[in-house]
Every structure is written in C-alpha cells, then in structure tokens.
Amino acid sequence: MSAQQTATVAPTGANLYARFALAGAICCGVTHGALTPVDVVKTRIQLEPTVYNKGMGAAFRQVVKAEGAGALLTGFGPTFAGYFLQGAFKFGGYEFWKKTIIEAVGQENAVNNRTAIYLVSSGIAEFFADVALCPLEATRIRLVSQPTFATGLVSGFSRILKEDGALRGFYSGFGPILLKQIPYTMAKFVVFERASEAILAAAGPKESLSAGTLTSINLTSGLIAGMAAAVVSQPADTLLSKINKASGTGSVMSRLVGLAGELGVKGLFLGLGPRIVMVGTLTAFQFAIYNDIKKALGATGGVEIRKA
C-alpha cells in the first residue's frame, strides 16, 4: 500500500470515535463559550426575577450599567471547559451507543425503530457527559450569581472544593442537571435526526447535495431541535440555577421539591424567551460545526439509519 493510500484510509474503531469526540468538544465549547453573555443574562433573570423583570434587552443594559461590559463574560472559563468536555462525551458517546445498539438489533430493526435508538443512545451518552460537566457548571453558576465569589475558573473551583467539598459543592446540582440535560439531549438529537431526514427527503439524495446545502440543512434542523429542546428542559434549568446559587440544607431532592413548589409553573419557565434564543442558535451552529469538523477530520464512518 502506498503512502498516499495509507493517508486516505478512513479511520475506524477508537480512532474514529476520538474524532467524533473532538468534533463534539469543539462544537460545544465554541458555541457555549460564544453565548456566555446570553447565558449570564438568562441566569440573572432566573435568579433575580424582581430585579431583571423587563425583558432580555433591558437585562443586558442593567448588567452592563451596574457592573460593566466585562460582567457579560462572567463564567466564560468554566463554560468553555465544561462544555468542551461535555461535547466530547455527548457527541462521541451518541455515535458509539447508536452504533452499538444498531449492531445488537440489526439494521432493519434499527431503521424501523430509529426514534427509540436516537432517544436511548443520546440519553446514555448525556449521563456520562453530565458527570464531566457538573463540577464546571456549578462553578459557572456560582460565578454568575455571586460576581465577587472568585476571579475565575481556577479560584472559583478551588474555593467551592475547599468550602463545600466535592460531592456537595460540585454535585448538589447533579440531579437537576440530569433532569435538564437528558431530556434536552434526547429531544435535541431525535428532533435533529427526524428534521434532517424530512428535509433531505425533500431536497434529494444526500450524496448529490453540495457542502453548502448540507450545512444549511444542518443549521435548519439544529435550530428546530434546539427550540424544542429548550422548552422541554426549561423547568430543570431554572431549578439548576436556583440550587447552585448557594449552599442549602436537606437532601437535594427535598430542596428541588421545595424550590419547585415556591416557583410554581410560571416561575419554572422564567427566562424561557432568552433560553429559546440561546439554545436554538447554539444548537443550530453545533450541528453545522460538528458535521463540518467530522468531514474535515475524515470521520465519515458513522452509522446512518434514516429511512431511504
């Protein structure tokens, strides 16, 4: 085999899934990091609804006026690092578990039950992704809700570890983060897969479409998926912000139940508008970036079960 032939051999096995993971890490880290200002405002609206009660635009102006424009980048470090790790586990894990389940049930059964496979694969992948994300998400929320708590990722992470310990400090929000992220990710992947399948059915065979057209399809499908996922996961997102704001007493579950009772249905959906904007936009770009990076890395060996 020539050197040129060797260079063009498609990756398989661990090499392939490492590329999926890297593509997922980059797409999640970049998109979540870029939308840090939106996330700061959304979190402030959730945590202090009596102060930030005039909409997203007004909340932006309030934060800048009171604390300066730099406040909009509060928590950038843990946001980028946390979602870089989470993206690797989420997208790499999704591809791995999807392939594993397809091999277990057979291609024909997989095609006929593809929605269930999308749901199960993404749910399992997200669980492991959240184990990696939770400590950094707890640090981000503490930095956003208490701007004087620490100067950044390392100091904030260290202070939480010292004062609250690893389990209570970093994983008090693990229950709500699972309640938020697993339904969010399941909705995100299944809606993306079905939306892109429907669009591709109308646009023509995937192989005949240009790179630009495929990117546009990924953006459109991702936007639809992100909006659906934002609505599904909003109540748990609000609870996550509340429970990480400060240390509390009692079990995590009792605190969650108490917070949900205090907030009511309306309170649980505080900040939904900004979150639809944020999640819809970032999910659209995530899938576009992910698929483009996969292609650039030569990671084209993923298993497809869209109906022909």
C-alpha positions, 0 to 999 in steps of 0.5 A: 500500500502506498503512502498516499493510500495509507493517508486516505484510509478512513479511520475506524474503531477508537480512532474514529470515535476520538474524532467524533469526540473532538468534533463534539468538544469543539462544537460545544465549547465554541458555541457555549463559550460564544453565548456566555453573555446570553447565558449570564443574562438568562441566569440573572433573570432566573435568579433575580426575577424582581430585579431583571423583570423587563425583558432580555434587552433591558437585562443586558443594559442593567448588567452592563450599567451596574457592573460593566461590559466585562460582567457579560463574560462572567463564567466564560472559563468554566463554560468553555471547559465544561462544555468542551468536555461535555461535547466530547462525551455527548457527541462521541458517546451518541455515535458509539451507543447508536452504533452499538445498539444498531449492531445488537438489533440489526439494521432493519430493526434499527431503521424501523425503530430509529426514534427509540435508538436516537432517544436511548443512545443520546440519553446514555451518552448525556449521563456520562457527559453530565458527570464531566460537566457538573463540577464546571457548571456549578462553578459557572453558576456560582460565578454568575450569581455571586460576581465577587465569589472568585476571579475565575475558573481556577479560584472559583473551583478551588474555593467551592472544593475547599468550602463545600467539598466535592460531592456537595459543592460540585454535585448538589446540582447533579440531579437537576442537571440530569433532569435538564440535560437528558431530556434536552439531549434526547429531544435535541438529537431525535428532533435533529435526526427526524428534521434532517431526514424530512428535509433531505427527503425533500431536497434529494439524495444526500450524496448529490447535495453540495457542502453548502446545502448540507450545512444549511440543512444542518443549521435548519434542523439544529435550530428546530431541535434546539427550540424544542429542546429548550422548552422541554428542559426549561423547568430543570434549568431554572431549578439548576440555577436556583440550587447552585446559587448557594449552599442549602440544607436537606437532601437535594431532592427535598430542596428541588421539591421545595424550590419547585413548589415556591416557583410554581409553573410560571416561575419554572419557565422564567427566562424561557424567551432568552433560553429559546434564543440561546439554545436554538442558535447554539444548537443550530451552529453545533450541528453545522460545526460538528458535521463540518469538523467530522468531514474535515477530520475524515470521520465519515464512518458513522452509522446512518439509519434514516429511512431511504 
